[in-house]
Amino acid sequence: MTCHDLKIAPQFYDAVISGKKKFELRKNDRGFSVGDLVKLKEWVNGKYSGREAIYRIGYILSGYDGLDPDYVILSIEPQ
């Protein structure tokens, strides 16, 4: 299991933290795997705000019609 540190814009961070957004669309450049952790680190004006949260990848959607082959949709669950 790997923990991936990911930058996230404030509006998306707030949506994830509130439970409204349960997925992340990401370039698949890190070798994401089901069970890996993602540490979402809020990125504001070119620097980290200090707010962060850890989620576990529960499902990965890739290779779907209309989804760029270099990208994946990660289903994330709070930890």
PADRENGU-316177 format. One record per residue: x, y, z of N, C-alpha, C, O in turn. Coordinates in nm, 2 decimals, padded with zeros to 4 digits, always signed. Example, Ala and Ser with C-alpha at 12.3 -4.5 7.8 and 13.67 -1.06 7.14 Angstrom:
BEGIN
+01.32, -00.57, +00.78, +01.23, -00.45, +00.78, +01.32, -00.33, +00.78, +01.42, -00.33, +00.85
+01.28, -00.22, +00.71, +01.37, -00.11, +00.71, +01.29, +00.00, +00.79, +01.34, +00.11, +00.80
REM end
This chain:
BEGIN
+00.09, -00.12, +00.00, +00.00, +00.00, +00.00, +00.09, +00.12, +00.00, +00.19, +00.13, +00.07
+00.05, +00.22, -00.08, +00.12, +00.35, -00.09, +00.03, +00.46, -00.05, -00.09, +00.45, -00.06
+00.10, +00.57, +00.00, +00.02, +00.69, +00.03, +00.07, +00.80, -00.07, +00.19, +00.83, -00.08
-00.03, +00.85, -00.15, +00.00, +00.95, -00.25, -00.04, +01.09, -00.20, -00.15, +01.11, -00.16
+00.06, +01.18, -00.19, +00.03, +01.32, -00.16, -00.02, +01.39, -00.28, +00.05, +01.40, -00.38
-00.14, +01.45, -00.27, -00.21, +01.51, -00.39, -00.25, +01.66, -00.35, -00.31, +01.68, -00.25
-00.22, +01.75, -00.44, -00.27, +01.89, -00.43, -00.41, +01.89, -00.46, -00.46, +01.81, -00.55
-00.49, +01.97, -00.40, -00.63, +01.99, -00.43, -00.68, +02.13, -00.40, -00.64, +02.19, -00.30
-00.75, +02.19, -00.50, -00.80, +02.32, -00.49, -00.91, +02.33, -00.38, -00.98, +02.24, -00.35
-00.92, +02.45, -00.31, -01.01, +02.47, -00.20, -01.15, +02.42, -00.22, -01.21, +02.36, -00.14
-01.21, +02.46, -00.34, -01.35, +02.42, -00.36, -01.37, +02.27, -00.37, -01.48, +02.22, -00.33
-01.27, +02.20, -00.42, -01.28, +02.06, -00.43, -01.25, +01.99, -00.29, -01.31, +01.89, -00.26
-01.16, +02.05, -00.22, -01.13, +02.00, -00.09, -01.25, +02.01, +00.00, -01.29, +01.91, +00.07
-01.32, +02.12, +00.00, -01.44, +02.14, +00.08, -01.55, +02.04, +00.04, -01.62, +01.99, +00.13
-01.56, +02.02, -00.09, -01.66, +01.92, -00.14, -01.63, +01.78, -00.09, -01.72, +01.70, -00.05
-01.51, +01.74, -00.09, -01.47, +01.61, -00.04, -01.49, +01.60, +00.11, -01.55, +01.50, +00.16
-01.44, +01.70, +00.19, -01.45, +01.70, +00.33, -01.60, +01.69, +00.38, -01.63, +01.62, +00.47
-01.69, +01.76, +00.30, -01.83, +01.76, +00.34, -01.90, +01.63, +00.30, -02.01, +01.61, +00.35
-01.84, +01.55, +00.22, -01.90, +01.42, +00.18, -01.98, +01.43, +00.05, -02.03, +01.33, +00.01
-01.98, +01.55, -00.01, -02.06, +01.56, -00.13, -01.98, +01.50, -00.25, -02.04, +01.44, -00.34
-01.85, +01.51, -00.25, -01.76, +01.46, -00.36, -01.69, +01.34, -00.31, -01.61, +01.35, -00.21
-01.71, +01.22, -00.37, -01.66, +01.10, -00.32, -01.57, +01.03, -00.43, -01.55, +00.91, -00.43
-01.51, +01.12, -00.51, -01.42, +01.07, -00.62, -01.32, +01.18, -00.65, -01.33, +01.29, -00.61
-01.21, +01.13, -00.72, -01.11, +01.22, -00.77, -01.08, +01.18, -00.91, -01.06, +01.06, -00.94
-01.07, +01.28, -01.00, -01.03, +01.26, -01.14, -00.88, +01.30, -01.14, -00.85, +01.41, -01.11
-00.79, +01.20, -01.17, -00.65, +01.23, -01.17, -00.58, +01.17, -01.29, -00.62, +01.06, -01.34
-00.47, +01.23, -01.32, -00.38, +01.17, -01.42, -00.32, +01.05, -01.36, -00.28, +01.05, -01.24
-00.31, +00.94, -01.43, -00.26, +00.81, -01.38, -00.11, +00.81, -01.40, -00.06, +00.72, -01.47
-00.04, +00.89, -01.32, +00.10, +00.90, -01.33, +00.17, +00.85, -01.21, +00.29, +00.87, -01.19
+00.09, +00.79, -01.12, +00.15, +00.75, -00.99, +00.13, +00.60, -00.96, +00.17, +00.55, -00.85
+00.07, +00.53, -01.05, +00.05, +00.39, -01.03, -00.05, +00.36, -00.92, -00.03, +00.27, -00.83
-00.16, +00.44, -00.92, -00.27, +00.42, -00.82, -00.32, +00.27, -00.81, -00.33, +00.21, -00.92
-00.35, +00.22, -00.69, -00.40, +00.09, -00.68, -00.51, +00.09, -00.57, -00.51, +00.18, -00.48
-00.61, +00.01, -00.59, -00.72, -00.01, -00.49, -00.65, -00.04, -00.35, -00.56, -00.13, -00.35
-00.69, +00.03, -00.25, -00.63, +00.01, -00.12, -00.53, +00.11, -00.08, -00.50, +00.13, +00.04
-00.47, +00.18, -00.18, -00.38, +00.29, -00.16, -00.45, +00.40, -00.08, -00.57, +00.42, -00.09
-00.36, +00.48, -00.01, -00.42, +00.60, +00.05, -00.38, +00.72, -00.03, -00.28, +00.73, -00.10
-00.47, +00.82, -00.03, -00.44, +00.95, -00.09, -00.45, +01.06, +00.02, -00.55, +01.07, +00.09
-00.34, +01.14, +00.04, -00.35, +01.25, +00.13, -00.38, +01.37, +00.05, -00.29, +01.42, -00.03
-00.50, +01.42, +00.06, -00.54, +01.54, -00.01, -00.49, +01.67, +00.07, -00.53, +01.69, +00.18
-00.41, +01.75, +00.01, -00.35, +01.86, +00.07, -00.40, +01.99, +00.00, -00.37, +02.01, -00.12
-00.47, +02.07, +00.07, -00.53, +02.19, +00.01, -00.42, +02.28, -00.04, -00.32, +02.31, +00.03
-00.43, +02.33, -00.17, -00.33, +02.41, -00.24, -00.40, +02.54, -00.27, -00.49, +02.55, -00.35
-00.35, +02.65, -00.21, -00.41, +02.78, -00.23, -00.30, +02.88, -00.27, -00.20, +02.90, -00.20
-00.32, +02.95, -00.38, -00.23, +03.05, -00.42, -00.08, +03.01, -00.43, +00.01, +03.08, -00.38
-00.06, +02.89, -00.48, +00.08, +02.84, -00.50, +00.14, +02.78, -00.37, +00.26, +02.76, -00.37
+00.07, +02.75, -00.27, +00.13, +02.69, -00.15, +00.02, +02.61, -00.07, -00.10, +02.63, -00.09
+00.07, +02.52, +00.02, -00.02, +02.44, +00.10, -00.08, +02.53, +00.21, -00.01, +02.61, +00.27
-00.21, +02.51, +00.23, -00.28, +02.58, +00.34, -00.26, +02.52, +00.48, -00.28, +02.59, +00.58
-00.22, +02.39, +00.48, -00.21, +02.32, +00.61, -00.33, +02.23, +00.63, -00.32, +02.14, +00.72
-00.44, +02.25, +00.55, -00.55, +02.15, +00.57, -00.52, +02.03, +00.48, -00.48, +02.04, +00.37
-00.54, +01.91, +00.54, -00.52, +01.79, +00.47, -00.61, +01.68, +00.53, -00.65, +01.69, +00.65
-00.64, +01.58, +00.45, -00.72, +01.47, +00.49, -00.67, +01.34, +00.42, -00.63, +01.35, +00.30
-00.69, +01.23, +00.48, -00.65, +01.10, +00.42, -00.77, +01.02, +00.38, -00.87, +01.00, +00.46
-00.77, +00.96, +00.26, -00.87, +00.88, +00.20, -00.81, +00.75, +00.15, -00.70, +00.75, +00.11
-00.89, +00.65, +00.14, -00.85, +00.52, +00.08, -00.92, +00.50, -00.05, -01.04, +00.54, -00.07
-00.84, +00.45, -00.15, -00.90, +00.43, -00.28, -00.98, +00.30, -00.27, -00.92, +00.19, -00.24
-01.11, +00.30, -00.31, -01.19, +00.19, -00.30, -01.22, +00.12, -00.44, -01.25, +00.00, -00.45
-01.21, +00.21, -00.54, -01.23, +00.16, -00.68, -01.16, +00.25, -00.78, -01.15, +00.37, -00.75
-01.12, +00.20, -00.89, -01.05, +00.28, -00.99, -01.12, +00.25, -01.12, -01.13, +00.14, -01.17
-01.17, +00.36, -01.19, -01.23, +00.35, -01.32, -01.13, +00.40, -01.42, -01.08, +00.51, -01.41
-01.10, +00.31, -01.52, -01.00, +00.35, -01.62, -01.05, +00.28, -01.75, -01.13, +00.19, -01.75
-00.99, +00.33, -01.86, -01.02, +00.26, -01.99, -01.17, +00.27, -02.03, -01.22, +00.19, -02.11
-01.24, +00.37, -01.99, -01.38, +00.39, -02.02, -01.40, +00.48, -02.13, -01.32, +00.58, -02.15
-01.49, +00.45, -02.22, -01.52, +00.54, -02.34, -01.54, +00.69, -02.29, -01.63, +00.71, -02.20
-01.47, +00.78, -02.35, -01.49, +00.92, -02.31, -01.39, +00.97, -02.20, -01.38, +01.09, -02.18
-01.33, +00.87, -02.14, -01.23, +00.91, -02.03, -01.09, +00.90, -02.10, -01.05, +00.79, -02.15
-01.01, +01.01, -02.09, -00.88, +01.01, -02.15, -00.80, +00.89, -02.10, -00.80, +00.86, -01.98
-00.73, +00.82, -02.18, -00.66, +00.70, -02.14, -00.55, +00.72, -02.04, -00.51, +00.63, -01.97
-00.50, +00.85, -02.02, -00.40, +00.88, -01.92, -00.46, +00.92, -01.79, -00.39, +00.95, -01.69
-00.60, +00.92, -01.78, -00.66, +00.96, -01.65, -00.75, +00.84, -01.59, -00.79, +00.75, -01.66
-00.77, +00.85, -01.46, -00.85, +00.76, -01.39, -00.95, +00.84, -01.30, -00.92, +00.95, -01.26
-01.06, +00.77, -01.26, -01.15, +00.82, -01.16, -01.13, +00.73, -01.04, -01.15, +00.61, -01.05
-01.10, +00.79, -00.93, -01.07, +00.72, -00.80, -01.19, +00.74, -00.71, -01.23, +00.85, -00.68
-01.25, +00.63, -00.67, -01.35, +00.63, -00.56, -01.28, +00.64, -00.43, -01.20, +00.55, -00.40
-01.31, +00.74, -00.35, -01.23, +00.76, -00.22, -01.32, +00.75, -00.10, -01.44, +00.79, -00.10
-01.27, +00.69, +00.00, -01.34, +00.67, +00.13, -01.26, +00.73, +00.24, -01.14, +00.71, +00.25
-01.32, +00.81, +00.33, -01.25, +00.87, +00.44, -01.18, +00.77, +00.53, -01.23, +00.66, +00.55
-01.07, +00.81, +00.59, -01.00, +00.72, +00.68, -00.99, +00.79, +00.82, -00.93, +00.73, +00.91
REM end
